Amino acid sequence: MCNFTNWGRSFRRAGRRKPNDRRGAAAVEFAVVAPIMILFMFGTVEIGRLMMIKNAATHASREGARIAVTPAATAGEVEQRVMDEMQAYTDIGVDVTITPNQLTMAEPGDMVVVRVDVDAASIRWMTSIVDLPITTITSETTMRRESTN
């Protein structure tokens, strides 16, 4: 009769390596893989932040355009609305361009454009680690001017 208990032990012993054969292999693998993974993680965070600011700029330009198309709107009110929307995300490097620059000159039905430019260098967290070629985040909204009738 075959004794399977002894057979299993002898099979495991024959395939077992010496405990010192792979000493340090995990440290070497970690040293190779860790910098790449850390760079990837920082890049993902940086791209995510840029996407968040792009979304905020789009929302701010839309809100500014909603104010700009009303009959009694002024450029100062539009800029203030855009800055109010952007202050939660960043308070530096935001430029607002309104076309036409004199909203009172726009006739009902004319197109009004509100453009928001954010300096990408002013919002980056990791410029020295991850150098992205993005310099400006731009969002533009065009709406038709409302009439008073």
C-alpha positions as CSV (number, residue, x, y, z in Angstrom):
1,M,0.0,0.0,0.0
2,C,1.2,3.5,-0.9
3,N,1.7,6.0,1.9
4,F,0.6,9.3,0.4
5,T,1.5,11.3,3.5
6,N,5.2,10.6,3.1
7,W,5.1,11.0,-0.6
8,G,3.7,14.6,-0.3
9,R,6.4,15.6,2.2
10,S,9.2,14.2,0.1
11,F,7.8,16.0,-3.0
12,R,7.6,19.3,-1.2
13,R,11.2,19.0,0.1
14,A,12.5,18.2,-3.3
15,G,10.9,21.3,-4.9
16,R,11.7,23.7,-2.1
17,R,14.5,26.2,-2.6
18,K,17.0,27.2,0.0
19,P,15.8,30.2,2.0
20,N,18.7,32.4,1.0
21,D,18.3,32.0,-2.8
22,R,16.0,35.1,-3.3
23,R,17.3,37.3,-0.5
24,G,17.1,40.9,-1.7
25,A,15.1,40.2,-4.8
26,A,12.1,42.0,-3.5
27,A,14.2,45.1,-2.6
28,V,15.7,45.2,-6.1
29,E,12.2,44.8,-7.7
30,F,10.9,47.5,-5.5
31,A,13.8,49.8,-6.3
32,V,13.1,49.4,-10.1
33,V,9.3,49.6,-10.0
34,A,8.7,52.2,-7.2
35,P,10.0,55.4,-9.0
36,I,7.9,54.6,-12.1
37,M,4.7,54.0,-10.0
38,I,5.3,57.1,-7.9
39,L,5.8,59.2,-11.1
40,F,2.6,57.7,-12.6
41,M,0.7,58.5,-9.4
42,F,1.8,62.1,-9.3
43,G,1.0,62.5,-13.0
44,T,-2.5,61.1,-12.4
45,V,-3.1,63.6,-9.6
46,E,-1.7,66.5,-11.7
47,I,-3.9,65.6,-14.7
48,G,-6.9,65.2,-12.5
49,R,-6.4,68.7,-11.0
50,L,-6.0,70.2,-14.4
51,M,-9.3,68.6,-15.5
52,M,-11.0,69.9,-12.4
53,I,-9.8,73.4,-13.2
54,K,-10.9,73.1,-16.8
55,N,-14.4,72.0,-15.6
56,A,-14.5,75.0,-13.2
57,A,-13.5,77.4,-16.0
58,T,-16.2,76.0,-18.2
59,H,-18.8,76.5,-15.5
60,A,-17.5,80.0,-14.7
61,S,-17.6,81.1,-18.4
62,R,-21.2,79.7,-18.6
63,E,-22.3,81.6,-15.5
64,G,-20.6,84.8,-16.8
65,A,-22.3,84.4,-20.2
66,R,-25.7,84.0,-18.5
67,I,-25.2,87.3,-16.8
68,A,-23.7,89.0,-20.0
69,V,-26.8,88.2,-22.2
70,T,-29.2,90.0,-19.9
71,P,-30.2,93.5,-21.1
72,A,-28.9,95.5,-18.1
73,A,-25.6,93.6,-17.7
74,T,-22.2,95.3,-17.4
75,A,-18.8,93.9,-18.0
76,G,-17.9,94.4,-14.3
77,E,-20.8,92.2,-13.2
78,V,-19.8,89.5,-15.6
79,E,-16.2,89.6,-14.4
80,Q,-17.3,89.5,-10.8
81,R,-19.5,86.5,-11.4
82,V,-16.7,84.6,-13.1
83,M,-14.3,85.5,-10.3
84,D,-16.8,84.4,-7.7
85,E,-17.1,81.0,-9.4
86,M,-13.4,80.5,-9.8
87,Q,-12.4,81.6,-6.2
88,A,-13.2,78.2,-4.8
89,Y,-10.6,76.6,-7.0
90,T,-7.9,79.2,-7.5
91,D,-7.5,82.9,-6.8
92,I,-4.6,83.6,-9.1
93,G,-4.0,83.6,-12.8
94,V,-7.6,84.0,-14.1
95,D,-8.2,86.3,-17.1
96,V,-11.8,87.1,-18.3
97,T,-12.4,88.4,-21.8
98,I,-15.9,89.6,-22.9
99,T,-16.8,90.2,-26.5
100,P,-18.1,92.7,-27.2
101,N,-16.3,94.6,-24.5
102,Q,-19.1,97.1,-24.2
103,L,-22.2,95.0,-23.5
104,T,-24.5,98.0,-23.9
105,M,-23.5,98.2,-27.6
106,A,-24.7,94.6,-28.3
107,E,-28.1,94.5,-29.9
108,P,-30.7,91.8,-28.9
109,G,-29.8,88.7,-30.9
110,D,-26.1,89.5,-31.1
111,M,-23.6,86.9,-29.9
112,V,-21.9,87.5,-26.6
113,V,-18.7,85.6,-25.8
114,V,-17.2,85.1,-22.4
115,R,-13.7,83.6,-22.3
116,V,-11.9,82.4,-19.2
117,D,-8.2,81.8,-19.3
118,V,-6.4,80.2,-16.3
119,D,-2.6,80.2,-16.1
120,A,-1.8,76.5,-15.7
121,A,1.5,77.2,-13.9
122,S,-0.3,79.0,-11.2
123,I,-2.5,76.0,-10.2
124,R,0.0,73.2,-10.5
125,W,1.1,71.3,-7.4
126,M,3.9,69.3,-8.8
127,T,5.6,71.3,-11.5
128,S,9.1,70.1,-10.7
129,I,8.1,66.4,-10.6
130,V,5.7,66.3,-13.6
131,D,6.4,68.8,-16.4
132,L,3.3,69.0,-18.6
133,P,3.3,71.1,-21.8
134,I,0.0,72.8,-20.8
135,T,0.4,76.5,-20.3
136,T,-3.1,77.9,-20.3
137,I,-6.5,76.4,-19.6
138,T,-9.2,78.1,-21.7
139,S,-12.9,77.9,-21.7
140,E,-15.3,79.9,-23.9
141,T,-19.1,80.2,-23.9
142,T,-21.1,82.0,-26.6
143,M,-24.8,83.0,-26.0
144,R,-27.2,85.2,-27.8
145,R,-28.1,88.5,-26.2
146,E,-31.6,88.7,-24.8
147,S,-34.1,91.4,-25.8
148,T,-36.2,93.5,-23.4
149,N,-39.5,92.6,-25.1
